Amino acid sequence: MSTITTIEQLEAIYGKTGLTSTVKVADRVTAHYRVMIEKSPFVALATSGPEGLDCSPRGDLPGFVRIHDDKTLMMPDRRGNNRIDSLRNIVRDPRIALLFLIPGSGNTLRVNGQAQLSADPELLASFKIDGKTPRSVLVMTVDEVYFQCARAIVRSDLWNPDNRVDPKDLPTPGQILADMSAKQVDAEQYDREWPERAQQTLW
């Protein structure tokens, strides 16, 4: 197998970057990019740490990533599995990247920058939902933000309801856990109890 080992080889294959691929990059949240962030209920959070890379889903009500100002974004850390892989990484390496998805839109939004975590009581309280506060808030300083063209979403036909996978065609979380734990986890019990447990711990 032939591999690409230099930037020169890479650029020889792909050529020069077009104007529309570079002029869209901003060092702050512009008025147009603000709208995209406010409409998004889902973001993928990428971090880096001593153990390697991590990419974690974050979802909440649309606009859950708060625009504090045009250089600062804030995102609450809602209830999860307590692995805190992303948070461990941020404490040791502040570089992060966000990829916002907007249901129905082919365009995505990419934001790169530096982050820190806050447990300030007033800040946590400002993100309260159903009487529950997050345990921390990610505070991001924006280095660059730009939209990604729709090709990936168009190719994948992501939002087409006819392409939805039937859950019955996938292994359930309980089945995976039972297999990985040598049956220490009861698959049927886990899958049966999860919906109610998730609803009670959503926020």
Phi, psi and omega in degrees: 000132177273131181242153177270123186240354180227156176297324180299317177298317181297313182292331178294329180281317189263342178077195184278151177283133181284162181303316183292343179276344183246326184292340181283349185281126178240157178261015181202171177278111179278174181300318180291318181291331176301316181299318181296319179295317183291336181269352187270131175258004186211138177216142172265130183252118179253133179223169180222139179210182182303329180276352180129202184265160177213140173229121190232139178282144174226125181221146183193190177296147180310135182084014183295337171276110185278134175268100181289314170204183188288357176242000187225126174245148178230134181225124179288147174262101182281177182301142180206215185265002178066015174289330181046037179301312181296318183292320175302317180297314184298321179300327184258338179214109189286353183290129178219163174222142178240142173233109182271135172248142178235112183309129179091345181257139176283332182279142174245170181234130180249133178228127177243145180178203181239145184227157169220164181252141178234141173240027179299125185303319181292321179293316178300316182297330181290346178255014184294136173226133181054035179077005183245133179259152172290162180274342174203165177231131176277125179247115188248130170267122185282127172263316177207148180217136178198153178277150175256131183299165193278003187305315183297317180291321179295314180299319183281343183054043192301321187268004180285113182298336180290344182262006180296137180279133176292123180307334179293342179272000181243152173292144178277159175305321179298318179297319179296314181295320179297316180294316184286339182257013183055044176072014175292331175261131178279113186300309183296319180294317180299310182295326181290321186272342187299314183304315180291319179298319180294319181297322181286339184240024185297319181255000000 
